[in-house]
Amino acid sequence: MSINLLNQNMRNIFLAIACLCCGWAHAADYPQRPITLIVPFAPGGGTDSIARDLAKTLSERLGQTVIIDNKGGGGGAIGATVTSKSEPDGYTLLFVTSTFVTHAATETNLSYDIEKDFAPIAMIGKGPLMVVANKSLGIKTISELIQYANQSPDGLNYCSAGQGSINHLAGELFKQKTGIKLTHIPYKGSGPATIDLLAGRVQIFFATIPTILQYVETDRVSLIAMTSDKRSPLFPKVPTVAESGISGFNIGTWWGVVAPAGTPEVIVKKLNEQINYASTKDPLKTRLSKEGAQPYNLSPIEVQKLLADELKTWKNVIKASAIKIE
């Protein structure tokens, strides 16, 4: 090796070390200005409320204001696109839900890749779906649901908040695991779907707890099962779908935070620690409880694995069902 080449290699090494040290120093002082937390949904909903409770605690813990920026539309794709193209400096974050993955699994023309364009930071909480039926059916258990569908010439139908939603894909997975005839009826949101369930125009709903809880509590729908791996503290006497004989059925909604890919690991680690702390303290802890969820603290690597596993699951469900999202 020539002296000139050796000197050049040494300069490159020193330059890399200097840049790395500079990055560490910058990250150690993070944050030095307000942080923007993009919420890819309209203000006022349950997701927005959770994000605002998180922002309140983070602002207090980090010593800088965490600003909520609602960028609704496209099933969350607009907010995700903006985040994926932002500087990876820890000052632009994205609040994500299970829709982040289901939308990626069903939409083939997204401008981003959820596995390559984002740095997972933390998982805030996770809650089950509730399998509910119109009262007129008289169905009270999963076995009765399956029996009813098998004995009915037309099977059963189920509603969802829209094509590719968690309600939709949960129903498709249930259909695949049981082999029953289950027809999907999509709506433009959970509100219209609930109205038609109550009216008997649709029969089954794999609903989120905030959507359907009041109707369960007032006995206007029949609660059949929970979709989580364990029973819900809200309804400890209600079995899970898995307990009811459908093995491997563990579906839920969740909330988390990601950043643009390339965000320094030291910043990701700091945010992970503070978000995990926030999820176990009020007001976020109480908010999650009201949503039927519990804190679900994971490391960034564990969050990354969860996203990858869910994406694979839903892609397989879509492939097996030949679902085409218009």
Residue, then its C-alpha position, 0 to 999 in steps of 0.5 A: m500500500s502506498i503512503n498516499l493511499l494509507n494517508q487517505n485511508m487514515r483521513n477517511i477514518f478520522l473524518a468518519i470518527a469526527c462525524l460520528c462524535c459530532g452526531w453523538a454530541h448533537a444527540a446528547d443535547y436533544p431536544q434543543r427545539p420543539i418536536t412535531l408529532i404528526v397524527p395522520f388522522a383528523p383532530g378530535g378522535g380517539t387516536d388524536s386524544i391519545a397522541r395529545d396526552l402523550a405529547k403533554t407528558l413528553s413536553e414535560r419530560l423533554g423540556q421542549t414543546v411537542i406540537i401535534d400536527n394533524k395530517g389526515g387523509g389517505g388512510g394515514a398515508i398523507g402523514a406517513t409520506v410527510t414523515s418519511k421525507s422529513e429530516p431524520d433528526g428526531y424533530t419530526l415523529l409520526f404517531v401510528t396505529s394498527t392502520f399503519v400496517t394494514h394500509a401498507a399490506t393492502e395498498t400497493n401504490l404507497s410512496y413509502d415502505i414501512e420497513k425501510d423508510f421509518a425507524p421504530i421508536a416505541m409502542i404505547g399501548k395495545g387493546p383487543l377488538m370485540v366480536v359483537a353480534n346483532k341482538s336478534l341473532g341470539i348468538k352468545t358464543i363463537s361456537e354458536l356463531i359458527q353453527y349459525a353461519n353453517q346452517s344459514p344458506d347465505g352464511l353471515n355478513y360482517c361490517s367494517a370501517g372500510q376496506g383494509s381496516i383492522n375490522h375488515l382484516a380481522g373478519e377475513l382471518f376469522k373466515q379463513k380459520t373457521g371456513i364459514k361463509l362470512t361476507h364483508i360489508p365495508y362502510k366509510g367509518s366505524g360510525p355508519a357500520t355501528i348504526d347498521l349493526l344496531a339496525g340489523r342490516v349487518q350481523i357481526f362486527f369485529a369492533t374496536i372497544p371505543t367504537i362499540l363499548q357503550y352499546v355493549e354496556t347498554d346491552r344493545v349488542s351481544l358481546i361474543a368474544m375478545t380477539s386478544d391472547k388474554r381476557s380483557p380486564l374490562f370483561p374478565k368473564v368474556p372468553t377470547v376467540a382463541e379460548s373458544g377454539i380458534s387457535g392462533f387468533n390474536i388480533g388487536t389495535w395498538w398505538g406507537v411512534v416512529a421516526p424517519a429512517g436514519t434517526p440517530e440511535v441515541i435519539v431513538k433510545k431517549l425517545n423510547e425511554q420517555i414514551n415508555y414512561a409516559s404510557t404508564k403515567d397519567p393522563l395517558k395511562t387513564r386514557l388507554s384504560k378508557e380505550g380498553a387498552q393497556p401499556y405495551n412497552l417495547s424496545p425499538i427492535e421489538v417494535q420493528k419485529l412486531l411491525a414486520d410480523e403483522l405486515k407478513t400476517w396481513k399480507n398472507v390474509i390478503k393473498a389467501s382471500a384475494i382481496k382487491i382494494e379499490 
